Amino acid sequence: MVDRIVNKKKYAVVVTTYGEVEKLTVRNLWPCSRRILKVVTRQIVKIPTAMIYFIADYRSTKHYINWKLNRYRSTLLAINRSQSKRLADCIAGSSNPFLSKAEVRVVDAYYFVPPYLDDLLLELQSTYDGVVVVPMIPVESSFSCGVACQMVIDVYADSAFARVKVLSKLWKDDRLHTLYIDYLFKQLSTAVRQSKGKIGLVLAIHGTLVKDRKGNTPKVFTGLEETIAFFDCMKRKIMADPRNIFTDVRQGCMNHSTGGEWMADTIEKALLEFKEEGYDAVVMFPYGFFADNSETEYDAFKKLEAAGFPIFQYVRCINDSPEFGQWLSGKVLEELQTFSKFQKAFESLDHEP
């Protein structure tokens, strides 16, 4: 008797983020800056097409000089590739029964540097039964995960609903909170632990718009409520943890200068308040990012360093830690199973007389 051959469905998992240039040249920075202006900045500020090139070229030159003088090189793409590999390894090593009837391929892509997410989605469209997009930022908004959503709609159009799923609401997962807190306390230096004075913690995150340039509620989804709720949850859990050594925990937003009024609880404000209140040690942890980038390990770190506290520590993002890989693989496999069931139900409706 010949065994019946079961055709496995093919799924692609795309691990994506903004992306930053690895080889620092003005020529490499130009297209990156232009895509940022076209995709993100134009959502909140009207920019004439001709001005996009002027502003992008100015920003590229400014970044090049700044990073070159300070010998900074972005690690974002290397980390994202490492995260993608760890996710692939964790999925391959999983005993989840779903994998007996599905093939899963993990790839990386980016909004602003090659390989571009929209180009990759076009490539995957004809060869995979479904795609799960994993934006590597815990809080979604039009400026972060929303970029991925728009690219999905642009490529898949009416079939996006049945063919693509974008992972979201990662910030609400209790398992992520526990993972973050365990990681944070394990990373604390001996100097911080032995500090006799007050110890402060700055939880750094990308800020978002509160009001537009006319003083109104922004028309785009900003993720403001989610950003506030994420911080409140993390602060409460950190302060309640038996291992806690922090006197206080404060939000540290990284804002832009255009588009209107941004969140007031900035990194600068948190550091200044800790300084005025006589804190001896301050720790910064960029909980609003899964991978270190120029905004975290360069801009945010420099602000912490310049604040002049006797003891300070920058705790790197969760990056490609094994525990994070295991957690993320669990989330992705859960999403794949739910997505697969949805597709079957959707297909059955198509075949009804």
Steps between C-alpha positions, in 0.01 A plus 500: 500500500643837397494770763307807400735793436397808692609825342633734764399862488786744464523799733754779511579690819649845432692659787500871423600837641598846379852416396815714506799509269786270599770650279508869587512704180293798391403304188352225718327748731321690220242237396439406865421860596276548198294191581460615862359833383270341242370220722492647854553876518241575232232346723525796738655781293418597141827506308521603132667232289787731406570568869530129581831478316637818658405400857612141452837605364548746787413234759727246332796736506429592864480134608815414306708775665361428847543122487839524329641741758376279783603176325149362527385209288144370519456143623126484421515284187750258651278460806185455292669231291613327818149524644361350178744210515422431864128510425550256211705266721240513779218422259699217338569352844140526615285192556186693408273262299417783260844455343409150380259653248671827415837623375620821661775723362633796699647799316596857588401824324495875570293812437781735402802292387535189280363240501184712497188356660269598213732339242522180705121483540467515122745213469321287762153565360511232232697233686349486852154415625527756776734756655537609861672837538678555833576872564777511760350783706268411789258797474326548168416834336473646151869591525623151594296184437260707292769533233501121463119492485493760223759310296294181538190679371693656213632162385214259574205738457168317547669166577699639796235393750530134400869482414691712754495547876693773680596413858377768740436589864823335613529758778195351675651152545567413867774262389687788335471705819651215702772448240588870503514523879712185539738628232525847656586379850756250368677776306547741792864573575667447837552877531128564462405220741742628766396864471404637842291790373184529295493301175284607205386307194418665166290283270577641155248482217424684178261782585193579294272790408253635754361785288550601138631838387153654540464372855255225404506127556714350220305331220749213480521221758779610733501221759491759778268309734693179438834668573369639830339169598818305421709725723249494785490120488878459492559754779244332725647154445862613544428689822306201638772247416689358805830568320425869450772745604359807324370797696292609202435411135432768237403506136763630258351593163708568191307756296524667162480875455234518227132425468365659816517434875680183604496316835635709787669222700829508313837347582634849569221572747548170685876550531462861613248404768722220628790747513298764688372238745853384589512156341842332514443234236284482188432206270352531152323214324343552151194284556323657202734327253588134449832585334763766562527773239632853459219643712575270795868407515613836358255787564345374826829370637674832433233683699548263791876532480486881485268523803800448729366260761769341723375157395308429181428197283348452158332159472489393137174398335384141530657442153562132413493352849398130507205569729366764262536261207302234681225745595475642148491154341209412726314816394567434132389135517182602683433755228570248222257248648225760538570631151490149351163428661366830372617419147328161508176660614535768233566238230195295608281805449633536146403140421146521634234467229 
